[in-house]
Amino acid sequence: MDHKKEIAHHFSNPELAVQEMHRVLKPKGIFILIDNVAPEEAETTKILHQIETLRIHPICAV
């Protein structure tokens, strides 16, 4: 089992990435894609970015 969460927005070619994940998935394996998108409001986007930075890099963000 492998776990990658909220990385799809970094893919330069999402369709190719999903095809490759499907190719290496074991028979009857399960693939779940979880990602998020930035809201249209700039202030909300800024706040969510700050939260994500703290979540991903808690030591660096202090």
Beta strands, then each sheet from edge to edge (+ up, - down):
end
